[in-house]
Amino acid sequence: MNKKWSVAVLAFAALSLSGFSEEATKETQANAAAQANNPLANMKAFNIQNYYIGELTGIEDGTANQFWFRYAQPVKIGQGDWLIRASLPIVTLDTPATHETGLGDFNIFGAYLFKTKNPAVSVGLGPLLTAPTASPSLLGSRKWSGGLAHVVFDGRSPTFQKGYLLTWQHSFAGASNANDVHVGTFQPFMFYQLGKGVYLRAAPIWIYNFENDTYSVPIGVGIGKVIKKGKVVYNTFIEPQFSVADKGANYPDWQIFFALNLQFL
């Protein structure tokens, strides 16, 4: 997805939300805002998220775009509660040597939801799988990878929520001439509620590649708006991010993360 489409999606999200009336009570809105960014919330969710990468490390005049479709759903397996999250990106890579747009690699994880002393604190842990669905193949790893995902969300405070998503994966099959995958990511997230559904946010993804000792550490601060209308919670935001430490090529030097996330109560 190119830059024009990215801007169009952001504009559509903003226009869609601008027409909603403030129907809910302040308390309901506050609860919805506090849980709107909980990746382990006990409800179905569909996210349309985009990373516009304005500059790639190690590549002069290199840009990229990742347009993600994400779906999450709580399920019951035996006596345990789980959350399943599936993600599929449309990737654009634009460099002096490459101009490609297509599917990226499909990713899915299942997180077992542990019982905690406080229901506002969510903890999940479970298996992760990445499939080489990229087409053209240069937009993905060409490898099957498996690993683990660990998620924590602390929503005890109606004003400040925090947590993290930690993943690790290693390739076990795929193209023999493709590089092995051995990657870890850590995504800390923090949300500060300003009131009336408006909040400040920070949710960068830090990456370390164990295979070739490269890494990317971005930081950023953004702003979002949550509106509950009927049985749907609409959450739209924008968050510019900038690299503060990196090693290796093809990582974002700077990027803009924006999205429209939907939760179905």
GIGIMO-V596078 format. One record per residue. RES is the residue in three letters. SS is DSSP state (A for helix, B for strand, O for the rest). PHI is phi as a letter, one per 20 degrees, with the letter a starting at -180 (NA if undefined). D_FIRST is the distance of its C-alpha to the first C-alpha in Angstrom with 1 decimal. Layout:
BEGIN
RES_SS_PHI_D_FIRST ; RES_SS_PHI_D_FIRST
END
This chain:
BEGIN
MET_O_NA_0.0 ; ASN_O_e_3.8 ; LYS_A_f_6.9 ; LYS_A_f_8.2 ; TRP_A_f_6.1 ; SER_A_f_6.9 ; VAL_A_f_10.3 ; ALA_A_f_10.8 ; VAL_A_f_10.4 ; LEU_A_f_12.9 ; ALA_A_f_15.1 ; PHE_A_f_15.3 ; ALA_A_f_16.3 ; ALA_A_f_18.9 ; LEU_A_f_20.3 ; SER_A_f_20.6 ; LEU_A_f_22.6 ; SER_A_f_24.6 ; GLY_O_e_26.6 ; PHE_O_f_27.9 ; SER_O_e_31.6 ; GLU_O_e_33.1 ; GLU_O_e_35.0 ; ALA_O_f_35.4 ; THR_O_f_38.2 ; LYS_A_f_37.7 ; GLU_A_f_38.5 ; THR_A_f_36.0 ; GLN_A_f_33.3 ; ALA_A_f_34.3 ; ASN_A_f_34.2 ; ALA_A_f_30.8 ; ALA_A_f_29.4 ; ALA_A_f_31.1 ; GLN_A_e_29.6 ; ALA_O_f_26.1 ; ASN_O_d_24.7 ; ASN_O_e_26.9 ; PRO_O_f_24.9 ; LEU_O_d_28.2 ; ALA_O_g_29.0 ; ASN_O_e_30.9 ; MET_O_a_28.6 ; LYS_B_f_25.6 ; ALA_B_b_22.3 ; PHE_B_c_18.7 ; ASN_B_d_16.1 ; ILE_B_d_12.5 ; GLN_B_c_11.7 ; ASN_B_c_9.3 ; TYR_B_d_10.3 ; TYR_B_e_9.5 ; ILE_B_e_11.7 ; GLY_B_f_13.6 ; GLU_B_b_16.0 ; LEU_B_d_16.6 ; THR_O_f_20.2 ; GLY_O_m_22.2 ; ILE_O_c_19.8 ; GLU_O_f_20.5 ; ASP_O_m_17.7 ; GLY_O_d_15.2 ; THR_B_c_11.9 ; ALA_B_b_9.1 ; ASN_B_b_6.5 ; GLN_B_c_7.3 ; PHE_B_d_6.5 ; TRP_B_d_10.0 ; PHE_B_d_12.2 ; ARG_B_c_15.8 ; TYR_B_c_19.1 ; ALA_B_c_22.5 ; GLN_B_b_26.0 ; PRO_B_f_29.5 ; VAL_B_c_31.8 ; LYS_B_d_35.4 ; ILE_B_c_36.4 ; GLY_O_m_40.2 ; GLN_O_e_41.5 ; GLY_B_d_38.4 ; ASP_B_e_35.5 ; TRP_B_c_32.0 ; LEU_B_c_28.5 ; ILE_B_d_25.8 ; ARG_B_c_22.1 ; ALA_B_d_19.4 ; SER_B_c_15.8 ; LEU_B_b_12.9 ; PRO_B_d_9.6 ; ILE_B_d_6.3 ; VAL_B_d_6.4 ; THR_B_d_5.8 ; LEU_B_c_9.4 ; ASP_B_c_10.9 ; THR_O_c_14.7 ; PRO_O_g_17.7 ; ALA_O_d_18.1 ; THR_O_b_14.7 ; HIS_B_c_11.6 ; GLU_B_c_9.7 ; THR_B_c_6.6 ; GLY_B_a_8.1 ; LEU_B_f_9.8 ; GLY_O_e_11.4 ; ASP_O_e_15.0 ; PHE_B_f_16.4 ; ASN_B_c_18.6 ; ILE_B_b_21.5 ; PHE_B_c_24.6 ; GLY_B_c_27.7 ; ALA_B_d_29.6 ; TYR_B_f_33.3 ; LEU_B_e_34.3 ; PHE_O_f_37.5 ; LYS_O_f_40.2 ; THR_O_d_40.7 ; LYS_O_f_43.6 ; ASN_O_c_41.5 ; PRO_O_f_39.0 ; ALA_O_f_36.8 ; VAL_B_d_36.1 ; SER_B_d_33.8 ; VAL_B_c_33.7 ; GLY_B_c_31.9 ; LEU_B_b_32.0 ; GLY_B_a_30.9 ; PRO_B_f_29.3 ; LEU_B_c_25.8 ; LEU_B_c_24.2 ; THR_B_c_21.1 ; ALA_B_d_20.5 ; PRO_O_e_19.0 ; THR_O_e_16.6 ; ALA_O_f_14.0 ; SER_B_b_13.4 ; PRO_O_f_13.9 ; SER_A_f_16.3 ; LEU_A_f_15.7 ; LEU_A_e_12.6 ; GLY_O_b_15.3 ; SER_O_e_19.0 ; ARG_O_m_20.5 ; LYS_B_c_23.0 ; TRP_B_e_24.2 ; SER_B_c_25.0 ; GLY_B_c_27.1 ; GLY_B_a_28.3 ; LEU_B_c_28.9 ; ALA_B_c_27.4 ; HIS_B_c_29.6 ; VAL_B_c_28.9 ; VAL_B_c_31.2 ; PHE_B_c_31.0 ; ASP_B_d_33.9 ; GLY_O_d_34.0 ; ARG_O_f_37.7 ; SER_O_e_37.4 ; PRO_O_f_36.1 ; THR_O_e_35.3 ; PHE_B_c_33.7 ; GLN_B_d_31.8 ; LYS_B_b_30.8 ; GLY_B_r_30.0 ; TYR_B_a_27.8 ; LEU_B_c_25.8 ; LEU_B_d_27.1 ; THR_B_c_25.8 ; TRP_B_b_27.1 ; GLN_B_b_26.3 ; HIS_B_c_27.8 ; SER_B_f_27.0 ; PHE_B_c_29.6 ; ALA_B_a_28.5 ; GLY_B_p_26.1 ; ALA_O_f_26.0 ; SER_O_f_29.1 ; ASN_O_e_27.8 ; ALA_O_e_24.9 ; ASN_O_f_25.6 ; ASP_O_f_26.9 ; VAL_O_d_25.0 ; HIS_B_b_27.0 ; VAL_B_c_25.0 ; GLY_B_c_25.9 ; THR_B_c_23.9 ; PHE_B_c_25.6 ; GLN_B_d_23.9 ; PRO_B_f_26.6 ; PHE_B_c_25.9 ; MET_B_c_28.1 ; PHE_B_c_28.2 ; TYR_B_d_30.8 ; GLN_B_e_31.6 ; LEU_B_e_32.6 ; GLY_B_o_33.7 ; LYS_O_l_32.7 ; GLY_O_n_29.5 ; VAL_B_e_28.2 ; TYR_B_b_27.7 ; LEU_B_e_26.9 ; ARG_B_b_24.8 ; ALA_B_b_24.1 ; ALA_O_b_22.2 ; PRO_O_f_21.1 ; ILE_O_d_20.7 ; TRP_B_e_23.2 ; ILE_B_c_22.9 ; TYR_B_c_25.8 ; ASN_B_e_25.7 ; PHE_O_f_29.3 ; GLU_O_f_28.9 ; ASN_O_c_28.7 ; ASP_O_l_29.6 ; THR_B_d_26.5 ; TYR_B_b_25.1 ; SER_B_b_22.9 ; VAL_B_c_24.3 ; PRO_B_e_22.3 ; ILE_B_c_23.8 ; GLY_B_a_22.8 ; VAL_B_c_24.0 ; GLY_B_c_22.2 ; ILE_B_c_23.3 ; GLY_B_c_22.8 ; LYS_B_c_24.4 ; VAL_B_d_25.6 ; ILE_B_c_27.1 ; LYS_B_e_29.0 ; LYS_B_c_29.4 ; GLY_O_m_31.5 ; LYS_O_d_30.4 ; VAL_B_c_26.8 ; VAL_B_d_25.9 ; TYR_B_d_22.9 ; ASN_B_c_21.6 ; THR_B_c_19.1 ; PHE_B_b_18.9 ; ILE_B_b_17.5 ; GLU_B_b_18.6 ; PRO_B_f_18.5 ; GLN_B_c_19.4 ; PHE_B_c_21.2 ; SER_B_f_22.6 ; VAL_B_d_26.4 ; ALA_B_b_27.0 ; ASP_B_b_25.3 ; LYS_B_b_26.4 ; GLY_O_o_24.5 ; ALA_O_e_21.3 ; ASN_O_m_17.6 ; TYR_O_d_18.0 ; PRO_B_f_16.6 ; ASP_B_e_19.2 ; TRP_B_b_17.7 ; GLN_B_b_14.8 ; ILE_B_c_14.2 ; PHE_B_d_14.0 ; PHE_B_b_13.9 ; ALA_B_a_14.1 ; LEU_B_c_16.0 ; ASN_B_d_18.4 ; LEU_B_c_20.9 ; GLN_B_d_24.2 ; PHE_B_d_26.6 ; LEU_O_f_30.2
END
